[in-house]
Every structure is written in structure tokens, then in C-alpha cells.
Amino acid sequence: MYPYTLRTSDPDIQNILKLLSVNRVAKVPSKTTSIKLGMELRDIRDDIYMGSDRKLDRAFIALAPELELCIEEHGTRIDAIFKRLF
């Protein structure tokens, strides 16, 4: 299952994945983007936390501690490669 490669050309998902690769946590700007991102990541959904913060009323996504995310850019498309650290 790992390394898992996600190829996307959607600019909203690309921005979230780039932030996720640097910070390991990223804010999801809207509900439709959250649904699209969840459908893209459905194969490895157990290892990636997607949830909401009731206090601030926003959604976010976070990597599990044993995962690493590498980004490769190919023109208007990016490849997000999820790898296990251990």
C-alpha cells in the first residue's frame, strides 16, 4: 500500500497537500474541498486524520506520526507521495 501516490491537478487540493508536507497539519478551506480531498485519500484514510475543530469552526487534515509526505511538481499537476518512516 505504501508508498501511495496521489496525482492531482486541482489547485485547492494542491495547496493543502503542499502545506501538509511542510507543517504536517493543514486547514481545509471549505466543505466541498474537504469532500474532494476525502475521496482522493479514501485508500489511506485510516492513517490520515481529517476532522473539525468546533471551537474555531473549521476543518483540518493531519498526518499520522509514522507518515511522510513528499511533493513532486510536474507542470500544472503534482504527485503527492505518502511514505512510511518506520
WOLIN-V699498 format. One record per backbone hydrogen bond with DSSP energy under -1.0 kcal/mol. NH is the residue of the N-H (numbers start at 1). CO is the residue of the C=O. If there is no record, write none. Layout:
NH,CO
NH,CO
This chain:
4,82
6,80
8,78
14,10
15,11
16,12
17,13
18,14
19,15
20,16
21,17
22,18
23,19
24,20
26,61
28,59
34,30
35,31
36,32
37,33
38,34
39,35
40,36
41,37
47,44
49,62
51,60
53,58
57,53
58,53
60,51
61,26
62,49
63,24
67,64
68,83
70,81
72,79
74,77
77,74
78,8
79,72
80,6
81,70
82,4
83,68
85,66
